Amino acid sequence: MTRPPVPSVAVDVNEARFDLPDFEGRSIDYVICSIPRSGSTLLSYLLRECGGMGVPHEYLHPTVHLPVLARRFQSIRQDGTVDIDLYLRLLRKRRSTANGVFGLKAHFSQLSRLLHIPSVAKLFEGARLIRIRRHDLVRQAISFYMADQTGVWSTFDADSAAAAVPSLEYNGVAIELFLSMILAEEAGWERLFADRDLPVLDVWYEDLVAATDSVCRSVCSHVGVHPTSTFDLARIGLQRTSTARAAEWKRRFCAEHATLLQSLGTRFTS
């Protein structure tokens, strides 16, 4: 299998060049259970590049990815709705690597709204689950706010990453709102795992950045894949969109919201 080279600019994984040779057979599914700004895009790109972990992507994003791919894979019914059963079958066929591994990443808000569909529930309950999250919830909330305001969610262009935030102003109320959204998503995942008694591998963003190869290998092992290549952040080329401004904002937010942050306990990194 020939994988697309890692580009120097942002890519659209919806494009046909990320399709793989048709896989026929029973797939081995895994789901990256994510929260916005948790590092799930970084993890997905790292896993894709190893060549044996499918093409993990936000396939259930209701407005950005799902409708685009459903049209391209001809999974839309005559009434204009998406045939999710057919969509998932074609995703497994065209986005599984030769070893049959298929990967999907989803935020709780995306997956939970589709779990009433039997094929989605069956995929989720039968998949190897990887939950990615961050210790530093304040930096995550600041990153969420910055991405929401600038529209830059990920980039391979260092200049774009650096230029995204200069005109952005601190807004403690908005950052607190994004923090509450993150906590709600985390609570949703916790309930879902507990209600369905599902085992999950926990991955932390901070560990992924500090020990990329070992963390990615643990994820692959959880799925049953044993890659021969080394996982390297430099090869992926994703640029961090946070800046020194984010650190400054964190100090300010912490000073203004000391009581709130105390309630986070060990989930707050000072």
PyMOL commands that set and color helices and strands:
alter all, ss='L'
color gray80, all
select helices_A, chain A and resi 16-18+40-49+66-72+84-95+108-112+118-126+137-150+158-163+172-195+205-210+212-223+233-236+244-256+258-262+265-267
alter helices_A, ss='H'
color red, helices_A
select strands_A, chain A and resi 28-34+101-107+128-133+201-204
alter strands_A, ss='S'
color yellow, strands_A
deselect
rebuild
show_as cartoon
